[in-house]
């Protein structure tokens, strides 16, 4: 086959760095929102790498981010962590500090960070849930980072869109989750592709 006829490799890479909500927990990998993002981003000359791990916390993400940045050399890093910290009642100040460090590490590797917000039910009290909810926009404002306000917007209030554990979205919810992320990512993908 002639070189002219081979599809060109994507010139830019986006790294999705999350937990089970991004790792397609309980689903086939090609059903998850990150895979769907890869399909949508192909036309914009982007390759999507999913470095999400079920059960990951911000502390775990902070430890492994430098190695993943070296391995994949992304232009864009989507940081979608914090839900597991909240499920364990970790102090909000520590979660915030870890997210801020990840943003700075990504920038240090010349990758543009994008922060993905999450909200939790008030299992640890209304004050904790409110502080947790507010930490994402606070980090985004402080460090001037694009943000997806709430990953599960339009999904969280619909029990039928969750697997039996009522924590992980079904395959039917993934397109909506992608649409939530796409609002923040599309301008960046188009800007960097041009």
HELIX and SHEET records of a PDB file:
HELIX    1   1 UNK A    3  UNK A    5  5                                   3    
HELIX    2   2 UNK A   29  UNK A   31  5                                   3    
HELIX    3   3 UNK A   33  UNK A   41  1                                   9    
HELIX    4   4 UNK A   42  UNK A   44  5                                   3    
HELIX    5   5 UNK A   58  UNK A   72  1                                  15    
HELIX    6   6 UNK A   83  UNK A   87  1                                   5    
HELIX    7   7 UNK A   92  UNK A  108  1                                  17    
HELIX    8   8 UNK A  126  UNK A  143  1                                  18    
HELIX    9   9 UNK A  159  UNK A  161  5                                   3    
HELIX   10  10 UNK A  171  UNK A  173  5                                   3    
HELIX   11  11 UNK A  174  UNK A  193  1                                  20    
SHEET    1   A 5 UNK A  46  UNK A  50  0                                        
SHEET    2   A 5 UNK A  12  UNK A  18  1                                        
SHEET    3   A 5 UNK A  76  UNK A  80  1                                        
SHEET    4   A 5 UNK A 112  UNK A 116  1                                        
SHEET    5   A 5 UNK A 146  UNK A 148  1                                        
END                                                                             
